[in-house]
Structures are given as C-alpha cells and as structure tokens.
Amino acid sequence: MVLTIDIGNTNIVLGGYENGALGFCTRISTDKSLEADQYALELSGILNLYKVAGESIEGAIISSVVPQITDTVARALRMFAGVEPLKLTQELPTGVGVNIDTPSELGADLLAGAIAAKALYPLPAIVIDMGTATKITAVDEQGTVQGVSIMPGVFISLDALVNGTSLLKGIATNAPVRAIGKNTVESMQSGVVFGAASMLDGMVERFEAELGPAKTLVATGGAAGIVVPHCRHSVQYVPTLILDGLYAVYCRTHAAL
C-alpha cells in the first residue's frame, strides 16, 4: 500500500492506494503542537481501523502547506511504518510545467491538483480547491499551470462574518430554498452558499476569457461538496483529487528509478 498525505492548514487528509485503487480516505485535524510520536500514534490508530498494518506500507508521499509540521509527520511515518516519504516539490517528475513569476511559490496542494488534472482529465482544466482558502488554478492544454487565484475560503469567511458582527450567529452551511432570504438564517445561507457558487461561476468565466474554453472544471476541498452543486457551470466534485495527484507523482517517481 502507498500512503498519500495532504497536510493542510485545517486538516491532514490521508489516503491509501493499493494496486492503483484508493482503499480508504480519512482526515485528522492539523495540530502544530503534536510531536512526531504523537502523530505516529494517531496515524497508526487510524490505519488500524482500516486494518492496515505498518509493515504493509511500501511507500508514502506528502504534500504540505504547513512547513512547521511537514518533517514531524515524516518522522511519524518513519516511526510506525519504517518508510521514508517523498515530499512533493517541483524537483520530482510531476509531468506538469509551472508558468508563474516565481514557480517555487506554487503550493504543493495546487501542484498536486494540477498533476491530477493532467493525469486524469481532458485539458485545458480549471481546478478549484475549496479548503481554508479557495484556490482556482488554470492548467493549459499542455498541462502547464498558467496561474492561480486565491481568496478567503467559505468557512473562514463565515467565521469572519459571525465574529465581526453583533447580531449574526453561526449557521449550518446548507443551501436555502431560495436566494432571497426571508429570515436571518436563510439570508446568511444564501450569501454563503449561493454567493460562493456565483463567485466560482464568475471566476470560471474570467479564467476562460484568458485561458480559453476549459474542457474540465473540477473541484475538491471541504466546502466544494456544499457549493459546487449550485454552480451554473458543470463542475465535477472529486474529494480525493489532491491524493490522486500525489499517487500519480509517486508512481512516476518510482517508474523513473
């Protein structure tokens, strides 16, 4: 089994691939205070739930946007599985070009999403990742990242709205029955869900005006499942997109050895 690990600001997403297929996918909270042995216990406990023994893990690959804990998680993997994980950088055989001012600034999660888009879907593609931040990546017909848009994520925006006002309270992030809210909860849900969907629709149109018509619109991330069904464009929701990209790089790297 190959472990794929995406370390985000809010969650660490973990997936296990065996014989080219995803066997399981789960997540834990990102905690900068944990030591390597604590992460080892947490990760091994989760794997035990899926009946995955440490000795069955042949390799691992990590993408991370939290540098403070990247090495901590790598040490945890060495402790409980005895493997040295790959760390996703542009030095690996990604198969993806990066045409931005400073290529090293491209986040590993965005790179993994672009890799998955090139490996699995028709190009050009627009890749949407709705996590702590909402990020939209343009991938041209050659599989080159042409640029990115980054904006506050759905949940962080909702937190700012609630914490920055006196009368608005927390709500369930469900879509209301109408855009024109008849009460405070409906009004906030309309703004959060339909507003985010309209933003995606508008950004897709702006991206296509510069990139050309996209053959693939694909979205991932914790908020995408809530928002994407309400977009006017046809956007595929693929929760494991980043992990799929990591697995593709792992396979390319080992094929090149």
C-alpha positions as CSV (number, residue, x, y, z in Angstrom):
1,M,0.0,0.0,0.0
2,V,1.1,3.6,-0.8
3,L,0.1,6.3,1.7
4,T,-0.7,9.7,0.3
5,I,-0.9,12.6,2.8
6,D,-2.0,16.1,2.2
7,I,-1.2,18.5,5.1
8,G,-3.5,21.5,5.1
9,N,-4.0,24.4,7.5
10,T,-7.1,22.8,8.9
11,N,-6.9,19.1,8.2
12,I,-4.5,16.4,7.2
13,V,-6.1,14.1,4.6
14,L,-4.8,10.6,4.4
15,G,-5.4,8.1,1.7
16,G,-4.2,4.5,1.0
17,Y,-3.7,3.2,-2.6
18,E,-3.3,-0.4,-3.4
19,N,-3.0,-1.8,-6.9
20,G,-3.9,1.6,-8.4
21,A,-7.1,1.9,-6.4
22,L,-7.9,4.1,-3.4
23,G,-8.6,1.8,-0.5
24,F,-9.5,4.4,2.1
25,C,-9.6,8.1,2.7
26,T,-9.8,9.9,6.0
27,R,-8.7,13.0,7.8
28,I,-7.4,14.3,11.1
29,S,-7.1,17.8,12.5
30,T,-3.9,19.6,11.8
31,D,-2.2,20.3,15.1
32,K,1.1,22.1,15.2
33,S,1.6,21.3,18.9
34,L,1.9,17.5,18.4
35,E,5.3,15.7,18.4
36,A,6.3,13.0,15.9
37,D,5.5,10.2,18.3
38,Q,2.0,11.6,18.9
39,Y,1.3,11.9,15.2
40,A,2.7,8.3,14.9
41,L,0.1,7.1,17.4
42,E,-2.7,9.0,15.8
43,L,-1.9,7.8,12.3
44,S,-1.3,4.2,13.3
45,G,-4.6,4.2,15.2
46,I,-6.5,5.3,12.1
47,L,-4.7,2.7,10.0
48,N,-5.7,0.0,12.5
49,L,-9.3,1.0,12.0
50,Y,-8.9,0.2,8.3
51,K,-6.9,-3.0,9.1
52,V,-3.7,-1.6,7.5
53,A,-0.6,-2.9,9.2
54,G,2.5,-0.7,9.2
55,E,4.6,-3.4,7.5
56,S,2.2,-3.4,4.6
57,I,3.1,0.2,3.7
58,E,5.6,0.2,0.9
59,G,5.9,3.9,0.5
60,A,4.4,7.3,1.1
61,I,4.2,10.8,-0.3
62,I,3.4,14.1,1.4
63,S,2.2,17.5,0.1
64,S,2.1,20.2,2.7
65,V,1.3,23.9,3.1
66,V,2.2,23.8,6.8
67,P,6.0,23.7,6.8
68,Q,6.1,23.6,10.6
69,I,4.8,20.0,10.7
70,T,6.0,18.5,7.4
71,D,9.1,17.0,8.9
72,T,7.1,16.0,12.1
73,V,4.7,13.9,10.0
74,A,7.6,12.4,8.0
75,R,9.3,11.3,11.2
76,A,6.0,9.8,12.4
77,L,5.8,7.8,9.2
78,R,9.3,6.5,9.7
79,M,8.4,5.5,13.3
80,F,5.3,3.5,12.7
81,A,5.8,2.3,9.1
82,G,9.5,2.4,8.5
83,V,9.2,4.3,5.3
84,E,10.9,7.4,4.1
85,P,8.2,9.5,2.5
86,L,8.6,11.5,-0.7
87,K,7.8,15.2,-0.3
88,L,6.1,16.8,-3.3
89,T,8.2,19.5,-4.9
90,Q,8.7,20.5,-8.5
91,E,12.0,18.6,-8.4
92,L,10.0,15.3,-8.6
93,P,8.9,14.1,-12.1
94,T,5.5,15.8,-11.9
95,G,4.9,16.0,-15.6
96,V,3.5,19.5,-15.0
97,G,5.1,22.8,-16.0
98,V,4.7,25.9,-13.9
99,N,4.5,29.3,-15.8
100,I,4.2,31.8,-13.0
101,D,6.6,34.6,-11.9
102,T,8.2,32.5,-9.1
103,P,7.5,28.8,-9.7
104,S,8.7,27.8,-6.2
105,E,5.8,29.8,-4.7
106,L,3.2,27.4,-6.1
107,G,1.7,25.5,-3.1
108,A,2.2,21.7,-3.1
109,D,-1.6,21.3,-2.9
110,L,-2.1,23.3,-6.0
111,L,0.7,21.4,-7.8
112,A,-0.9,18.1,-6.8
113,G,-4.3,19.2,-8.1
114,A,-2.8,20.2,-11.4
115,I,-1.0,16.9,-11.7
116,A,-4.3,15.0,-11.1
117,A,-6.0,17.2,-13.7
118,K,-3.3,16.4,-16.3
119,A,-3.2,12.7,-15.4
120,L,-6.9,12.1,-15.3
121,Y,-8.9,14.7,-17.2
122,P,-9.1,16.4,-20.6
123,L,-7.2,19.7,-20.8
124,P,-7.4,22.7,-20.5
125,A,-8.7,22.4,-17.0
126,I,-9.7,24.8,-14.2
127,V,-9.0,23.2,-10.8
128,I,-10.9,24.5,-7.8
129,D,-9.7,23.7,-4.2
130,M,-12.1,24.9,-1.5
131,G,-10.3,24.5,1.8
132,T,-9.2,27.1,4.3
133,A,-8.7,29.3,1.3
134,T,-10.5,28.9,-2.1
135,K,-7.9,28.5,-4.8
136,I,-8.5,28.3,-8.5
137,T,-5.8,27.0,-10.8
138,A,-5.5,27.4,-14.6
139,V,-4.0,24.4,-16.4
140,D,-3.5,24.8,-20.2
141,E,-3.8,22.2,-22.9
142,Q,-0.1,21.2,-22.4
143,G,-0.6,20.6,-18.7
144,T,1.2,23.7,-17.6
145,V,0.0,25.8,-14.6
146,Q,-0.6,29.2,-16.0
147,G,-1.6,30.9,-12.8
148,V,-3.8,30.9,-9.7
149,S,-6.5,33.0,-7.9
150,I,-6.6,32.8,-4.1
151,M,-9.5,34.1,-2.0
152,P,-10.9,33.6,1.5
153,G,-12.5,30.2,2.0
154,V,-16.2,29.6,2.7
155,F,-15.8,28.7,6.3
156,I,-13.2,31.3,7.2
157,S,-15.5,33.9,5.5
158,L,-18.4,32.7,7.6
159,D,-16.3,32.9,10.8
160,A,-15.3,36.5,9.9
161,L,-19.0,37.4,9.3
162,V,-20.2,36.0,12.6
163,N,-17.2,37.3,14.7
164,G,-17.3,40.7,13.1
165,T,-21.0,41.5,13.7
166,S,-23.1,41.8,16.8
167,L,-26.4,40.2,15.6
168,L,-25.3,37.5,13.2
169,K,-24.8,34.0,14.7
170,G,-23.3,30.7,13.5
171,I,-25.4,28.8,11.0
172,A,-25.4,25.4,9.3
173,T,-23.8,25.7,5.9
174,N,-26.8,24.3,4.0
175,A,-28.2,25.8,0.8
176,P,-31.6,27.6,1.5
177,V,-34.6,27.0,-0.7
178,R,-34.3,30.5,-2.3
179,A,-31.7,33.1,-2.9
180,I,-33.9,35.9,-1.4
181,G,-33.8,35.0,2.3
182,K,-36.9,35.5,4.4
183,N,-35.1,35.4,7.7
184,T,-31.6,35.8,9.1
185,V,-30.6,32.2,8.7
186,E,-31.8,31.9,5.1
187,S,-30.2,35.2,4.3
188,M,-26.8,34.1,5.6
189,Q,-27.1,30.7,3.9
190,S,-27.9,32.3,0.6
191,G,-24.9,34.6,0.9
192,V,-22.5,31.8,2.0
193,V,-23.6,29.0,-0.4
194,F,-25.1,30.8,-3.4
195,G,-22.7,33.6,-3.1
196,A,-19.7,31.2,-3.2
197,A,-21.3,29.4,-6.2
198,S,-21.8,32.6,-8.1
199,M,-18.2,33.6,-7.3
200,L,-17.0,30.3,-8.8
201,D,-19.2,30.8,-11.9
202,G,-17.8,34.3,-12.4
203,M,-14.2,33.3,-11.9
204,V,-14.6,30.4,-14.3
205,E,-15.8,32.9,-16.9
206,R,-12.9,35.2,-16.2
207,F,-10.4,32.3,-16.4
208,E,-11.8,31.1,-19.7
209,A,-11.6,34.6,-21.2
210,E,-7.8,34.4,-20.6
211,L,-7.2,30.6,-20.8
212,G,-9.7,29.7,-23.5
213,P,-12.6,27.3,-23.0
214,A,-11.9,24.7,-20.4
215,K,-12.6,21.0,-21.2
216,T,-12.6,20.2,-17.5
217,L,-13.9,22.0,-14.4
218,V,-13.0,20.0,-11.3
219,A,-13.4,20.9,-7.6
220,T,-12.1,19.4,-4.4
221,G,-11.8,20.5,-0.7
222,G,-14.1,20.5,2.3
223,A,-16.5,23.2,1.1
224,A,-16.7,22.1,-2.5
225,G,-19.4,19.4,-1.9
226,I,-21.7,22.1,-0.4
227,V,-21.1,24.8,-3.1
228,V,-20.4,23.1,-6.4
229,P,-24.0,21.6,-6.9
230,H,-25.3,25.2,-7.0
231,C,-22.9,26.4,-9.7
232,R,-24.4,27.2,-13.1
233,H,-21.3,25.6,-14.8
234,S,-20.9,21.9,-14.7
235,V,-18.2,21.3,-12.2
236,Q,-17.1,17.8,-11.2
237,Y,-16.6,17.3,-7.4
238,V,-13.7,14.9,-6.7
239,P,-12.9,14.8,-3.0
240,T,-9.7,12.8,-3.5
241,L,-8.3,15.0,-6.3
242,I,-5.1,16.0,-4.3
243,L,-4.5,12.5,-3.2
244,D,-4.9,11.2,-6.8
245,G,-2.3,13.7,-7.9
246,L,0.1,12.6,-5.2
247,Y,-0.3,9.0,-6.1
248,A,0.4,9.8,-9.8
249,V,3.6,11.5,-8.8
250,Y,4.6,8.6,-6.6
251,C,4.1,6.2,-9.5
252,R,6.0,8.4,-11.9
253,T,8.9,8.8,-9.5
254,H,9.3,5.1,-8.9
255,A,8.9,4.3,-12.6
256,A,11.8,6.7,-13.2
257,L,14.1,5.0,-10.7
